Amino acid sequence: MEDFSISTMQRQPISSSNLKTVGYDANTQTLEIEFHQGGVYQYDDVPENVYRGLLEAESAGTYFYREIRDNYPTTHLG
């Protein structure tokens, strides 16, 4: 059985009161987000422009809740 709680994706800090780090794999279109309050989640089939939008948003948290949270398949990694 595969262990999804271990991630090798490189994430970078992001300026946000809710999001701690974000990472993106363009080959698989996988977005990974670590939250300040705990938890790491992967979002599948996320286009690169959505990831770029997250990085460039005035409020990363607002952008996340509006554009990503309920719009892509999600896996909780731990």
C-alpha positions in Angstrom: 0.0 0.0 0.0 1.3 3.4 -1.0 2.0 6.0 1.8 0.6 9.3 0.7 1.6 11.1 3.9 5.2 11.5 2.6 5.7 14.1 0.0 9.0 14.9 -1.8 7.6 18.1 -3.5 9.6 21.2 -2.9 7.4 23.9 -1.4 8.2 27.6 -0.9 7.0 29.9 1.8 4.2 32.2 0.9 3.1 35.5 2.5 -0.3 34.5 3.9 -2.0 34.3 7.3 -3.5 31.0 6.3 -1.1 29.3 3.8 2.4 28.5 5.0 4.1 26.9 1.9 3.1 26.0 -1.6 4.6 23.8 -4.3 3.7 22.9 -7.8 4.7 20.1 -10.3 3.9 21.3 -13.8 4.3 17.8 -15.2 1.5 16.3 -13.1 -0.3 19.6 -12.5 -0.2 18.9 -8.8 -0.4 21.8 -6.3 0.6 21.1 -2.7 -0.3 23.5 0.1 0.8 23.5 3.7 -1.4 25.4 6.1 -0.3 27.4 9.2 -2.8 25.6 11.4 -1.4 22.2 10.2 -2.1 19.9 7.4 -0.7 19.4 3.9 -3.0 18.9 1.0 -2.4 18.1 -2.7 -4.8 19.4 -5.4 -4.8 17.5 -8.7 -5.3 18.8 -12.3 -4.5 22.4 -11.3 -3.5 24.4 -14.4 -0.2 26.3 -14.1 -2.0 29.7 -14.5 -4.0 28.9 -11.4 -0.8 28.2 -9.4 0.7 31.5 -10.8 -2.4 33.3 -9.8 -2.0 32.0 -6.3 1.5 33.3 -6.1 0.6 36.7 -7.5 -2.6 37.2 -5.6 -3.0 40.2 -3.3 -4.5 37.8 -0.8 -3.3 34.2 -1.3 -5.9 32.9 1.2 -8.8 34.6 -0.6 -7.5 33.3 -4.0 -7.2 29.8 -2.6 -10.8 29.8 -1.2 -12.2 31.3 -4.4 -10.2 29.5 -7.1 -8.8 26.2 -5.7 -10.3 24.8 -2.5 -13.5 23.2 -3.8 -12.6 23.1 -7.5 -9.9 20.3 -7.7 -9.6 16.7 -6.4 -7.9 16.9 -3.0 -5.7 14.5 -1.0 -4.9 15.1 2.6 -1.2 14.2 3.2 -1.0 14.7 6.9 
